[in-house]
Amino acid sequence: MLAGICAAALAGCGGGDEGSGSALDNALGYLPEDAPLVVAFDTDPDGSQVKAVQAIVERFPFADQATQSLEESLSRDDLDFEKDVKPLLGNEFVVGGPDVSSLIDGGDEESSDDQFVAAIEASDAGKLEELIKRDDTKEAGEQDGATLYEDSDGDTFAVEEGVLVVAGTRDLLDAALKQRDADDKLTADVFEEATADLPDDALVRLSTDVEQLIAADPETEPAQKVEWVSALRTLGLTLSFEDDRAVLDFRLDTDPEGLTEEDLPIASGPESPAVIDSPDEIGLGLRSPEQILAFAESAGQAVDPSGFGDYSAGRQTIESRLDLSIDDDIFGQLEDDVSVSFGLDGTFGVRSRVEDPQAFTATLDKLGKALPDIAESAVDEPIGYAKPKKGEDFYALATVDGDTVVYGVVDGVFVLANDSERASRLAEDETKAVEGAEGSIAMSADAQQLVSQGVSQFGGGGIGGALGGSLFSEPLGAVTGSVAAETDGLTGRLELTFD
């Protein structure tokens, strides 16, 4: 029960500060130095993070009711959150998988859920002792300097010098207590290596040893033949809050030795692509999309040589039959960034300016000789094809059910969409830079519009659905994101603002 109280308190009391280094070391020490997955939650109820979360929650309707309900859920039985639980909080609560087998092969779902060790150093050790005595627990002996307790549900936990330690199984708890006295215990310095250059005052910090996870999973063996995959090392991720925004940052480290920019899954460099400025859709920008194709082909060749051979032969057949080069005549013609927009209702659009509109149109004519057959193979049903009539711009593909894709060149811009009206608009639509974006992938959307549409579309229509969507989505602002690549890793950010 005590562990449950702490977990529930953490769910409602994120936050934290810089002053808990030794407490973090004390909590991390129950995990081995090579623990493949570790998450740390700051739990300072009076810290900057929880205040920011509270400021955000207050923007929503029914915030007072939600806060009251949370406090009531944390003040159970004869416990009072302010007097009994809050004094325990303030230091980081650590949860981790002690070894790679607990994450890769935990057996059935129930047993894999038990493969964890968690610890927190109570800010007030005396209050922790008082709470244990009041919680109908009994002492169950000592082990490795820690006092063992058994709660009313028959679960065992431990307390050592003010540190509460819980685990999914008794064996894991015993191992954690021994680990605390070992030379290879996890420390804050090791944990923070993966989150270096990310916000250190975040609500949540996560460190994952990607290299270890990949090496331990037999199913990833083919993927390890890909240069970039074999260079993967660690993933660091943080979730932080300000009064008017929530920010998810990540860094996926790679060993740069032997890697070239051509080995990366996306184009390198900080330059960011533009996105289509459509308030009711998600806008995505790609710089140098040919890099993604080249990586996919390289990965396919390494992972499935036979399958790649079939693909390569098919590509060569198409190029020879149509007398064109996919690299030069299609991707090489794309002059600007490729901008994509799509809605929750399945609509989509793609646009990119081309260097030679006349030559690109000629290429589209050639593709018409093979594209219907390719599409039929992909969807396993008959596909209709139509060339543009005189004075029109668009080629069209259609299924027997009426799903269509139209594409063509309008005023020097290649466009592709669900219908000709949308395709025509795409050629004229404005594109915009995403504020703060860095790297060859960028995205932007109006979160309020998307949530309102989602509630209306999937939660039921009518006035009730529209009103519910509006009430919930009104405080939401823009959601933006970007991903950048270099030979030493990928970095990215996803940000949601609140009005």
C-alpha positions in Angstrom: 0.0 0.0 0.0 2.8 2.4 0.9 4.4 1.9 -2.6 1.0 2.6 -4.1 0.7 5.8 -2.2 4.1 7.0 -3.4 3.3 6.1 -7.0 -0.1 7.9 -6.9 1.6 11.0 -5.4 4.1 11.0 -8.2 1.4 11.0 -10.7 0.0 14.2 -9.3 3.1 16.0 -8.0 5.7 16.2 -10.7 8.4 18.9 -10.4 11.8 19.1 -8.9 15.0 21.1 -8.5 18.7 20.8 -8.8 19.4 20.1 -5.2 18.9 16.4 -5.0 22.1 15.0 -6.4 23.1 12.8 -3.5 19.5 11.6 -3.1 19.4 10.7 -6.7 22.6 8.7 -6.3 21.1 6.9 -3.3 18.0 5.9 -5.3 19.9 4.9 -8.4 22.3 2.7 -6.4 19.7 -0.1 -6.2 20.1 -0.6 -9.9 23.2 -2.0 -11.7 25.4 0.4 -13.7 24.4 -1.2 -17.0 20.6 -1.1 -16.3 19.1 -0.8 -19.8 16.2 1.4 -18.9 15.9 4.0 -16.1 13.4 6.7 -15.6 13.6 9.5 -12.9 10.6 11.5 -11.8 11.1 14.7 -9.9 8.6 14.9 -7.0 9.0 18.3 -5.4 5.4 19.5 -4.9 6.7 23.1 -4.5 9.1 23.0 -7.5 9.0 24.9 -10.7 7.7 22.0 -12.7 4.7 21.2 -10.7 3.8 24.9 -10.6 4.0 25.0 -14.4 1.8 21.9 -14.6 -0.7 23.5 -12.3 -0.7 26.7 -14.4 -1.5 24.6 -17.5 -4.2 22.6 -15.8 -5.9 25.8 -14.6 -6.4 26.8 -18.2 -8.9 23.9 -18.7 -12.5 23.9 -17.6 -13.2 21.8 -14.5 -9.6 22.2 -13.3 -10.8 22.8 -9.7 -12.8 19.6 -9.7 -9.9 17.6 -11.2 -7.5 18.9 -8.6 -9.9 18.2 -5.7 -10.5 14.7 -7.1 -6.8 14.0 -7.3 -6.2 15.2 -3.7 -9.0 13.0 -2.5 -7.5 10.0 -4.3 -4.2 10.6 -2.6 -5.7 11.1 0.9 -7.0 7.6 1.4 -8.2 5.9 4.6 -6.8 7.9 7.6 -4.0 9.5 5.5 -3.8 13.2 4.7 -1.8 14.2 1.7 -0.5 17.5 3.1 0.5 16.0 6.4 1.5 12.4 5.6 2.5 12.1 2.0 3.8 15.5 0.9 6.6 15.5 3.5 8.0 12.4 1.8 8.3 14.0 -1.6 10.9 16.3 -3.1 13.6 13.9 -4.3 13.6 12.0 -7.6 11.7 8.8 -7.8 13.6 6.2 -9.8 12.2 3.3 -11.7 14.3 0.9 -13.8 14.7 -2.4 -15.5 17.6 -4.1 -13.7 18.7 -6.2 -16.7 18.0 -6.5 -20.4 16.1 -9.8 -20.1 13.4 -8.0 -18.1 12.7 -5.8 -21.1 13.5 -8.1 -24.0 12.1 -11.4 -22.8 10.0 -11.0 -19.7 7.9 -14.1 -20.4 4.1 -13.6 -20.2 2.6 -10.1 -19.9 2.0 -10.4 -16.1 5.5 -11.5 -15.3 7.1 -8.8 -17.5 5.1 -6.2 -15.7 6.9 -7.2 -12.5 10.4 -6.8 -13.8 11.2 -3.4 -12.1 13.0 -1.9 -9.2 12.0 1.5 -7.8 13.4 3.7 -5.1 13.1 7.2 -3.6 14.9 8.8 -0.7 12.2 10.4 1.5 12.7 14.0 2.3 11.7 13.3 5.8 12.8 9.9 7.0 10.9 10.3 10.3 7.7 10.9 8.5 8.3 7.8 6.4 8.8 5.7 9.5 5.6 7.1 11.0 3.7 6.3 7.8 4.9 2.8 7.8 3.8 2.2 11.3 0.3 3.6 10.5 -0.1 1.5 7.4 -0.7 -1.8 9.1 2.7 -3.2 8.1 5.0 -5.4 10.1 8.7 -5.9 10.2 9.9 -8.9 8.2 13.6 -8.9 9.2 16.7 -7.3 7.9 18.9 -7.8 4.7 22.1 -6.0 3.6 21.5 -3.2 6.1 17.9 -2.6 5.1 14.8 -3.2 7.2 12.2 -5.4 5.4 8.5 -4.8 5.8 5.4 -6.7 4.8 2.3 -4.7 4.1 -1.4 -5.8 4.5 -1.4 -7.2 0.9 1.5 -9.5 1.7 4.0 -7.5 -0.4 7.5 -6.9 0.8 9.4 -3.6 0.6 12.5 -2.3 2.2 13.7 0.9 3.9 17.4 1.8 4.2 18.6 5.1 5.7 15.4 6.8 4.6 15.3 5.3 1.1 12.1 3.4 0.3 12.8 0.5 -2.1 10.2 -1.6 -3.9 10.4 -4.2 -6.6 8.2 -6.3 -8.8 9.2 -9.6 -7.1 10.9 -10.5 -3.8 14.0 -11.9 -5.8 14.4 -8.5 -7.5 14.1 -6.7 -4.1 16.8 -9.0 -2.6 19.1 -8.4 -5.6 18.5 -4.6 -5.4 19.5 -4.5 -1.8 22.7 -6.4 -2.6 23.4 -4.1 -5.5 23.4 -1.0 -3.3 26.7 -2.3 -1.7 28.3 -3.4 -5.0 31.0 -1.5 -6.9 29.0 -1.5 -10.1 25.9 0.2 -8.9 24.3 2.9 -11.0 25.3 6.6 -10.2 23.9 9.9 -11.2 26.9 10.6 -13.4 26.3 7.5 -15.5 22.5 8.0 -15.7 22.9 11.6 -16.8 25.2 10.8 -19.7 22.3 9.9 -21.9 20.4 13.1 -21.1 23.4 15.4 -21.5 22.4 18.6 -23.4 18.8 18.0 -22.5 16.8 19.9 -19.8 18.2 18.8 -16.4 15.2 20.2 -14.5 12.6 18.2 -16.4 9.7 16.5 -14.8 10.7 13.2 -16.4 14.2 12.0 -17.5 14.7 8.7 -19.3 17.9 6.9 -20.1 18.0 3.8 -22.4 20.9 1.7 -23.5 19.8 1.1 -27.0 23.0 -0.8 -28.0 22.4 -3.3 -25.2 18.8 -3.8 -26.1 19.5 -4.4 -29.8 22.4 -6.8 -29.1 20.2 -8.8 -26.7 17.3 -9.3 -29.1 17.9 -12.1 -31.7 15.2 -10.6 -33.9 17.3 -7.5 -34.5 20.3 -9.4 -35.8 19.5 -8.6 -39.5 19.1 -4.9 -38.7 22.5 -4.8 -37.0 24.0 -5.2 -40.5 22.9 -1.6 -41.2 25.8 0.8 -40.4 23.6 3.4 -38.6 21.8 0.8 -36.5 25.0 -0.9 -35.5 26.3 2.6 -34.4 23.3 3.3 -32.0 24.3 3.7 -28.4 21.9 5.4 -26.0 18.6 7.3 -26.0 17.9 10.2 -23.6 14.5 11.7 -23.3 13.0 14.4 -21.1 9.6 15.8 -20.6 9.5 19.3 -19.1 6.9 22.1 -18.6 6.7 25.8 -18.6 3.6 27.9 -17.7 2.4 27.9 -21.3 4.0 24.8 -22.9 5.0 21.2 -22.6 8.2 20.1 -24.3 9.5 16.6 -25.2 13.2 16.5 -26.0 15.3 13.5 -27.1 18.7 12.6 -28.2 19.6 9.3 -29.8 23.4 8.9 -29.7 25.4 7.1 -32.2 29.1 6.3 -32.4 30.3 8.5 -35.3 33.4 6.5 -36.0 33.1 5.0 -39.4 29.7 6.7 -40.1 29.2 9.1 -43.0 26.4 11.5 -43.7 25.2 9.1 -46.4 24.6 6.4 -43.7 22.1 8.6 -41.9 18.3 7.9 -42.1 17.6 11.5 -42.8 19.6 14.4 -44.3 22.1 16.0 -42.0 22.4 19.7 -41.1 20.3 22.2 -39.1 18.4 23.7 -42.1 14.7 23.1 -41.6 12.1 22.6 -44.3 8.9 24.6 -44.7 5.4 23.2 -44.1 2.0 23.8 -45.7 0.2 26.5 -43.7 -3.2 24.7 -43.2 -4.7 25.3 -39.7 -7.0 22.3 -39.7 -4.3 19.7 -40.8 -0.9 18.4 -39.8 1.9 19.9 -41.8 5.1 17.9 -42.3 8.2 19.1 -44.1 11.0 16.9 -45.5 14.3 18.2 -46.7 16.2 15.9 -49.1 13.6 13.1 -49.2 16.0 11.2 -51.5 18.1 10.6 -48.3 15.3 8.6 -46.7 14.8 6.5 -49.9 18.6 5.8 -50.1 18.6 4.8 -46.4 15.6 2.5 -46.9 17.3 0.9 -49.9 20.6 0.4 -48.0 18.8 -1.0 -45.0 16.7 -3.3 -47.3 19.9 -4.6 -49.0 21.5 -5.3 -45.6 18.5 -6.9 -43.9 17.0 -8.8 -46.8 19.4 -9.2 -49.7 17.1 -11.6 -51.6 14.1 -9.2 -51.2 16.2 -6.2 -52.1 17.4 -8.1 -55.2 13.8 -8.5 -56.3 13.2 -4.8 -55.6 16.3 -3.7 -57.4 15.6 -5.9 -60.4 12.0 -4.5 -60.6 13.3 -1.0 -60.4 15.8 -1.5 -63.1 13.1 -3.1 -65.3 10.8 -0.1 -64.8 13.6 2.4 -65.6 14.6 0.5 -68.7 11.1 0.0 -69.9 10.2 3.7 -69.3 13.6 5.1 -70.3 14.0 7.2 -67.1 16.0 7.4 -63.9 14.1 7.4 -60.6 17.0 9.3 -58.9 17.6 11.8 -61.6 14.2 12.3 -63.3 12.0 12.2 -60.2 13.9 12.9 -56.9 16.6 14.9 -58.7 13.9 17.2 -60.1 12.5 18.2 -56.7 13.8 21.7 -56.3 12.5 22.6 -52.8 11.5 20.8 -49.7 8.7 18.3 -49.9 5.7 19.5 -47.9 3.0 17.2 -46.8 -0.3 17.9 -45.1 -2.9 15.4 -43.9 -6.1 15.5 -41.9 -7.7 13.2 -39.4 -10.4 12.3 -42.0 -7.8 10.7 -44.3 -7.3 13.6 -46.7 -3.7 14.4 -47.7 -1.7 16.6 -50.0 1.9 16.7 -51.2 3.7 19.5 -53.0 7.2 20.4 -54.2 8.5 22.8 -56.8 10.4 21.1 -59.6 13.4 22.4 -61.6 12.0 21.6 -65.1 8.2 21.4 -65.2 8.1 20.3 -68.8 10.6 17.5 -68.3 8.8 16.4 -65.1 5.5 16.3 -66.8 7.1 14.1 -69.5 8.3 11.8 -66.7 4.7 11.6 -65.3 3.5 10.6 -68.8 6.1 7.8 -68.9 5.1 6.6 -65.4 1.5 6.2 -66.6 2.6 3.1 -68.5 3.6 1.3 -65.3 2.0 3.1 -62.3 -1.4 1.4 -62.5 0.1 -2.0 -62.4 2.3 -1.0 -59.5 -0.7 0.4 -57.6 -2.7 -2.8 -58.3 0.0 -4.9 -56.9 0.2 -2.7 -53.8 -3.6 -2.7 -53.0 -4.5 -6.0 -54.6 -7.5 -4.7 -56.5 -8.2 -3.2 -59.9 -7.0 0.4 -60.4 -8.3 2.9 -62.9 -6.0 5.4 -64.6 -6.7 8.6 -66.5 -4.4 11.1 -68.2 -5.2 14.8 -68.1 -7.5 16.0 -70.8 -6.7 19.0 -72.9 -6.5 22.1 -70.7 -6.3 20.0 -67.5 -3.4 19.3 -65.3 -4.0 16.1 -63.4 -3.4 12.4 -63.8 -5.7 10.2 -61.7 -5.7 6.8 -60.1 -8.9 5.3 -58.6 -10.1 2.2 -56.9 -13.5 0.5 -57.6 -14.6 1.9 -54.2 -14.0 5.4 -55.4 -10.8 6.2 -53.5 -8.7 8.5 -55.7 -5.3 10.0 -56.0 -4.6 12.9 -58.4 -1.3 14.4 -59.3 0.4 16.7 -61.8 2.4 19.9 -62.3 0.7 23.3 -61.7 2.7 26.5 -62.2 6.0 24.7 -61.7 4.8 22.8 -58.6 4.3 19.1 -58.4 1.2 18.3 -56.4 -0.5 15.1 -55.2 -3.8 14.8 -53.3 -7.1 13.0 -52.9 -8.9 15.2 -55.4 -8.3 17.8 -58.1 -9.8 20.7 -56.1 -7.4 20.0 -53.3 -4.5 19.5 -55.6 -5.2 22.9 -57.3 -5.2 24.6 -53.9 -1.9 23.0 -52.9 -0.1 24.7 -55.8 -1.2 28.0 -54.4 -1.0 27.3 -50.7 1.5 29.3 -48.7 4.3 27.4 -46.9 5.9 28.6 -43.7 9.0 28.0 -41.6 8.4 26.2 -38.3 9.5 28.5 -35.4 12.4 26.9 -33.5 12.7 23.9 -35.8 16.2 22.5 -36.6 16.9 19.6 -38.9 15.6 18.0 -42.1 12.2 17.0 -40.6 9.7 19.6 -39.3 6.0 19.5 -38.4 3.4 22.0 -37.3 -0.3 21.8 -36.4 -3.1 23.6 -34.6 -3.7 21.3 -31.6 -7.0 23.0 -30.8 -8.4 22.3 -34.3 -7.1 18.7 -34.4 -8.6 17.8 -31.0 -11.9 19.4 -31.8 -12.0 17.5 -35.1 -11.0 14.3 -33.4 -13.7 14.6 -30.7 -16.3 15.4 -33.3 -15.2 12.7 -35.7 -14.5 9.8 -33.3 -16.4 10.9 -30.2 -19.8 11.4 -31.7 -21.1 14.4 -33.7 -23.9 16.8 -32.9 -23.9 19.8 -30.6 -22.8 17.7 -27.6 -19.7 16.4 -29.4 -18.8 19.8 -30.7 -19.3 21.4 -27.3 -17.3 18.8 -25.6 -14.5 19.1 -28.1 -14.5 22.9 -27.8 -14.4 22.8 -24.0 -11.4 20.4 -23.9 -9.5 21.9 -26.8 -9.9 25.6 -26.1 -6.6 26.1 -24.1 -4.6 24.2 -26.7 -2.3 26.1 -29.0 0.3 25.0 -31.6 2.1 21.8 -31.7 5.5 21.9 -33.5 8.4 19.5 -33.8 11.6 18.8 -35.7 14.4 16.2 -36.0 18.0 16.8 -36.8 20.7 14.3 -37.8 24.5 14.2 -37.5 26.9 11.3 -37.5 26.9 11.5 -33.6 23.2 11.2 -33.2 19.6 12.3 -33.8 18.1 15.1 -31.8 14.5 16.2 -31.7 11.9 18.3 -30.0 8.1 18.2 -29.8 6.4 21.2 -28.3 2.8 21.9 -27.4 1.8 25.4 -26.4 -1.3 26.5 -24.4 -3.2 29.7 -25.0 
